[in-house]
Every structure is written in structure tokens, then in C-alpha cells.
Amino acid sequence: MPPTSVTVFGLGYVGCVTAACLAEIGHIVTGVDRDEHKVQNVREGRAPFYEPGLEDIVKSNVAAGRLRACRTAVEGLEQADIALICVGTPSEPNGNIGLDQLRRVTAEIAAELGKRPRSFIVAIRSTVFPGTCEEIVLPAFRHLPEVHVVSNPEFLREGSAVRDFREPPLTVVGGDNPSAVKTVAGIYENLGVEPCLVALRTAEMIKYACNAFHAVKISFANEIGALCGPLAIPALEVMDTLCRDTKLNISPAYLRPGFAFGGSCLPKDLRAVNYRASRLDLKVPMLESVMESNHQQLVRAMRRVDELQGRIGVVGLAFKENTDDLRESPVVTLLEHLIGKGREVRVWDPHIRLEAIYGANRDYILKSIPHIGRLLAPNLSELTSWGADHLVLTQKPSEDLRRDLTASGLPVVDLAGWF
């Protein structure tokens, strides 16, 4: 891609690294900041703060004429095609994010572009909650139809930000205008990473999902480490071994929104971990919250099904696909709820035959729903011919089952997230 003229608003940790690194890969970049100290540092070829490798990049690109800095939008936007907004969104006392800087910079850009209307792209690189671009940024440019707004969240870690820019773990651009989205993605083309082009709100949410996941991983490792200590177990060895499993542990496995978990292992083992932690006088609040989180997912599913009118056919009874294990299946709890509400319901599972299950498995279902035999349909055809008005899918369907569900013509409520 030929060099693009980019103006970066905000010369803090994200903005200055973004500006310097974009200049390094060949673009013409202007950094804008109200802070005279930051602007003067960049002008003199210095980084305004310490970040490994940043000062050399600033110095070389200022000398080459690809990077400059100024204090006003008027000067900064003179030749620009794209504005990247990298201002801070600090926490407020109630936990919300402060958007004062975003509002100010957006207003400044809109005022300047209003004087000389032209095709322009405003990309929000600041971390903002989903809906912020629609609620705060887009209205500022409503009178400027040639201005397009995209979300371009950053994934830079302080202390390794230059390396993260050069070797990005993720490049995300979201927006409603395909041309604008592709244009912004194009400024990172020289990095050789395939960008993820998504919707505006999706891009905003991806950033929060990533940071929340990082926080969860740190807390999980710390709580496992806290348990290992009094048990005289080397915590690093435990976690290093856990990370060697790249099929289930460090992988996309389980990272798919869907139905609640169940079965004979996860609920039992989580309860055991939490009980043993309490006996050791340890608080492990993240692990303690997992069962409640799972329960709330089940509650949300119940609410969705409660909204359905008429007869309900449930597809899937075991706690997951390709098993006949009913122990602690969330579907059993869902059925108990529907029966308690007086709903007409039947259920079919391709791997469940009541006469074939035994032991703890049989005891569990008969204790929970003594008349389960009257609710079980022998096949999908009978479930649909019974007169179901809706089908509720609780498991990942096989390709054959997917086709059969589609062919039934009935509306399918997919609790598992696979249909």
C-alpha cells in the first residue's frame, strides 16, 4: 500500500507508539496533543516516556520527515486522510469509563472538517465500550456524510508495545462502510498480518473480551498457585504442565458462548476445589464464582425458553453431545423448570434410551424427573409430529441432525450456539 497521511490524536503510551511505528513502516504521520511537553519531545526526536525501542524509532522517523507533532487539530488535519484517536478513557469512580477526552477530540475534528468538507476516516483506537462510536462519535459527524467512523482497537502492552505493534497478536477493524474498514486495515498491510474485519460494535467488544480474558487467566493462575502453596506442590510445574495441553487448555476449546456446563466431572471437581480451599482458610473468589456463573447461564436459557409459546420439543438431554451421561445435565434442570411451569414439553436425545442406562446415571434422572419415560420421544420425527411449536437445541448437532432440524420447518432456539 502506498504511504498514507495519518494524524494520531493523543501522544500517550498508545498514541506515540502508534504514530512512531506507522511512520516506521512508511506512512506520513502527525501526532497531535495538547501537552506541550509531549509535542516538544517528539519534535526533538525523543520519546515522551520510556518504552523499549521507542526513542530510536521516534528519532529516526522525525529525522526522515515521516513523523512530526503539533498541538492543534487545525494543523494536524491539514494533509491527513485518516485520524486515529488514541486519547485516554480513564476509570470514573463508579467504574464507568471517562469519555471527556474522546468527546473533545471528536468535536475538534468535526469542527475542522466542517470548514473544508472532504472524504475522511476517523478511527477510534481508544478502548471504548460497545456502542460508544454510535452514541458519541457518529453523531458528531452526522452533518458530514463523507466522514466515516471505524473502530480500530489497539493490542499493545506497556513494556513491549513496539514489539506488539511490529508483531501484532491481532489486528481488528470494525465499521459499517466496507471501503473505510479496508482502508484502515490497509495501513497495517506491511506488517503481514491478516486483519479481522468486523462490525463496529463487534470491534469494540473484542477489545474488552481480550482484556477480560487476560485478567481471568492471571487470576486463575494466581488462585491455583495459592492452592498449591499450603499443599507443598510446585505451582509453576502445575501451570507449565497445564499449558502443554494445546488441544483443550491453551486452545479455542470451550471458548464458545453456549449452554451451561454439566456432567460428572466439572461441577464435582469445582465443588471439591472450593471446599478444600475453604479448609485451608483460602479465599479463591474467581473459582468460587464459576458455579454461580454457570447457574446464571442456565437461568438466561430458562428465560429464553419461557418466552416461547405453545408446545416445546427439547433436542438433547445428556449434558453434551455424543454421550448418554445425564448426571448434572443442565437440560434436566431446564426440564424440571418447564414441568414446574406447567408447560407441554417432550425431549429427544439420539443417544438416550431409558432402558439402556443404569447405575448412578439412571438414579439421577429418575430422582430428578420420575416420569421421564413419558416425556422421551424415540426419534426426532415423533417429537415433531407430537405437535411441537418450537424446538430447543441444547447440544452441538451432527450434520445429519442439523439437516433434519432445518427440514422440520419448525423454529429452532439454539441454546448451544451451533445452529
N, C-alpha and C positions, 0 to 999 in steps of 0.2 A: 504494500500500500504506500502511495506517495506521502510525504510529510504532511501532517495536519496541524493547523494552528489551534492550539488548545489553551484555554485560560483556566487555571486552577484557583478556586476561591478558598482560601484558608491555607496557611503555611505551617500548620502544626505537624504532628507526627505522621499523619496520613497524607496531608496535602503536600508537604515539602518532599516526602519520599516519592509520591506520585508524580509531582512536577519534574523532579530531577531525573527520575527513571524514564519517564516519557521522552524527555529531551535526549537521554542517552540512546534510546532506540530510534532517534531521528526526527522526532516531531519538534515543532517550534512552540515553546511553552512560555506562558507568562503566569507568574504567581501573584495573586492579589491578597493582601492582608492589611488590616487597619493598624497593626502593630509595627511601628517604625523600626524597632529593633530587628524583627524577623526580616523585614524587607531589606534593610541595610546590610544585614549579614549575607543574604543571598546575592545582592548586588556586588558585594566584595568577594564573592566566591567561597563563602563559609556556610556551613550548616548552622541553623539557629539553635540546635540542640544536638546531643550526642546520639548517634545511631551508626553502628559499624558500617563503614564503607560509604556513608552518605556524603561526607565532606569532599572526598575526591571527585565524586560524580558532580556535585554542585560546582566545584571549581573548574573542572574541565569543560562543562557544558556552558557555563557563563562565558568562559574564555572563547568558546567556539561560536558564541552568539545564538545558541539554541535555547537558552534559559535566561529569563530576566524577571524582575519583580517590581511591583508598584503598589500603591495604596488605594487606588480608586477603580471602580468599575468602568468609569469613562475611559481611562487609559487602557485598562486591561482588556476591554472588549473590542478595541478599535479594529483589530485584524482577525479576531477569533472566529472559528467555525463551531466550536464546541466549548461549553463551560462545564467544568467538573466542580461540583460543590462539595467541599471537604471540611466543612465547619463542624465544630463540636456540638454534640447533643447530650449534655450532661444530665445526670440524675437530679430530679427535683425531690424535695423532702418526702413526698408521697410515693416515690418510686417511678413516677412517670418521667418521660424524657423532656428536657427543655428544648423548645424549638425557636427560641427568640433569634438566635443567630441565623438559622435557616430562613425564617421569615424576613429578616433584614436583608440578607444577601439576595434572596429571590426578588424582593421589591426593587433593589438596586439594579439588578439585571433587567427586570421588566421595564423600569423607567428608562434605562439607556437604550434598550432595543426599541422602545416605543418612539424614540426620536428618529430612528433610522430603521424602520421595519425591514427584515430580511429573513431568509431561511436560516434557522439556528436550532441547535440542540442543547438542552440543559440536562445534564446527567447528575443525579444525586448519588454521591459516593458516601455521604454520611450515613451512619446507622440510624434508620428511622423505622417506626413501627408500621406494619402493613396498613395502607390507606392514607399515609401521610402525603405522598405525592399527589393523590387525588384531592385531598382536603386542603392542603396548604400550597403546593407548588402549582398545580394546573390552573387553579382559579386566577393566579397572578398573571397568567399569560393568555387568558381567555380572549382578550381583545387582539391577540397576535396569532392568527391562525397558522403562520409559517414557523412558529416556535413549537418544537416537540420535546416532551419530557420523558426521560427514561430513568430507570434505577440501575446503578452500576456499583453494587456494594463492594467494599474492599475486604481482603482477607490477609491483612498484613499484621504481623506480630511485632511489637516493640522488641528491639534487640536482634531481630532477624528480618526486619522489614524489607531491606534491599534485596536480600536473597529470596524472600517470599514474592517480591514483585518480579524478579527475573525468572523464578521457577514457581509460578503460581499454582497452588493446590487446586484452585477453582477460579474460573472467570465467568461471571454471571452478568447478563444484561437483560433487563426486562422493560417492556413498553408495549404500547398499542400501535405504534407506527413501525412496520417492519423495516422500512428504509433507515429510520433513525436508529433502531436497535442494531442493525447490521453495521451502520457507520461507526457507532461507538465501539462495537466489538472489534471492528477493523483496526482501531488504534493500537490494539494489543496483538495484532497479527504476527509481528516479528518475534513474539515470544514462543510461537509454535505450539500453543495450547488451544484445543477445541473449545470454543465458548459455549456456554449453556444459554440459549436464547429463550426467554420465558415471558410470561405476562408481568405487568407492573407490580401488582401485589405479591406475586409469587417471588419475584426477585427480593423484595423487601423481607419476606418471611424466611427465605433461605438463609439470610444472614443471621437472623435470630435463632433459627434451628441449629445452625452450626455452632454458635456461641453457647447455646444452652447445652448442646451435646458435649462440648469441651468441658463445661463446668460439671456436668454429670459424670464424665469419665474421671475427672480429678477427684471428685467427692467419693466415687465408688472405690477408686484405688486407695484413697486415704482411709475409708471405713474398713476395707479388707485388711489394710495394714494395721489398723487399730485392733482388730480381732486377732491378728497373728501375734502381736506383741506378748500379751499375757499367756498365750499358748506356746510360747517359745518356738514359733515357726518363722522361718526367714521370709518376710513379706515380699522382698524383691524376687526371690526364687519363685514364689507362688505366681506373682503377676507376670514375670518373664515367661513362665511356662504357659500361663493363660494366653499370652499374646502369640505363642507359636501356633495356636489354632486359628488359621486364617480362613477356615471353612465356615465356622459358626461364631467364633468370638470376635475377631477383628475382621469383619466382613459385612456385606449388606444383609446377612441373615438376621431375621427378626426386626429389621428396621423398616417395617412397612405398616402403616396405620391399618388396623383391622379390628377383629373381635378380641374380647378378653382372653387371657390365657387360662389354662386349667390343667387337668391331668394329675398323675400320681407323683410327679417329681417337683415341679416348680413351686406350687403352693406349700407342699410339705417341707421342702428344704428351706424356703424363705422363713417359714414359721420357726424352724429349728435354729436357724442362724440368729434370728431376733431373740428367741428365748435364751439361747446360750450367751448372747451379748449382754442381756439383762442380768444373768447370773454372774457375769464378770464385771458388773457395775459399769458397763459401757453404753453410751448413747450412740446409736448409729441411725440417725434420723432419716437418711435417704433410704436405707434398706428397710427401715420400719414403715416407710410410706408406700412401698411398692404394692403391697396387698390392697391398701386403700385406693391407690391409683387404679389398680385393676378392677376393683369393685365399681369405681365411678365410670369406667369404660362400659361395664355391664349395665349400669343404670342408664347411661346415654342410649345404649342399644334398646333397652326396655322402652324408653320414651319414644324412640322412633317407631317401634312396633305398635305401641299403644295408639299411635295416631292413625293406624290403618283401619279401614272399615271392612266389616264382613269377616268371612272365614279366613283363617291363616294356615297355610301349609309351610312347615319348617323343614328345610332340607339340610340334614346334618344333625346328628345327636351326640356323637363322640366329641371329645374335647378338641380334636383336629382331624384332618382328612387321613385316610388310609390306616385307620385303626378302629378297633371296637371297644377301646377303653373309655368307659363312661365316668370314671372317678373324677370328681370335682369338675366335671364339664360345665362350662358356663351356660350351655344350652339347656341343661337340666334346670338350672335356676331360672332361666328365661321361661321355660315351660311352666314351672311352678307359679311364676308370676302371672302368666296368661290364664292358667286354670283358675287361680285365685280371683282373677278379674271377671270370671265367667265367660271368657272368650271361647269360641269354637275353634279348636286347633287340632291338627294332626301333624305327624312328623314321619319323615323317612330318611334313613341313612343307608347307603349302599353296602355298608359292612356290618350292620347290626341285625342280628336275628336273636330275638329274646331267648329262644330255646337253646341257642349255642353258647351264650355267655354264662359264666359260673363264678363261684367264689366271691371275693370282695367286690368284683365288678358288678355281679348280679345283685348282691346285697345292697350296694349303693343305690342303684336305680330303683329297686323295689321299695326301699325305705323312703326314698325321695318322692317317687310317683308310683304308688302301689298298683294303679290301674294303667300303667304304661302300655301294657299289651293291647288295650283298646284304642290307644292313640297311634300305634305304629302302623304305617302303611307298608305293604310288602314291596311296592315299587313306586316310581315317580308317576307312572300312568294312573295308578289308583289314587294317589294323592291329588292329582289334578282333576280326575273325574269325580272325586268326592264333592267337588264344588268349591275349591279354594279360590278366594278372590285375590289373594296375594301369596307369593312365595317368598319366604325369608331364608336367605342363604347364609349359613354360619361357618362354612369351611371353604377351602380352596377347591374349586370344581375341576374334575378332569375335563379334557377337551370334549369327550363324548357327553358328559353331563352338561357342559356349557351349551352345546348344541341343542340338547333336549330341553333345557330350560328356555332357550330362545324360541324353540319350536312350539312350546306350550302356549305362547301368546299371552301368558299372564305377567303382570308387573312383578319384577324381582327387586326385593330390598336386600342389597348385598351388605351384610354386616362385616364380612371378612375382607372386603376390599379387593376382590379378584374378578368381579363380573363386569 
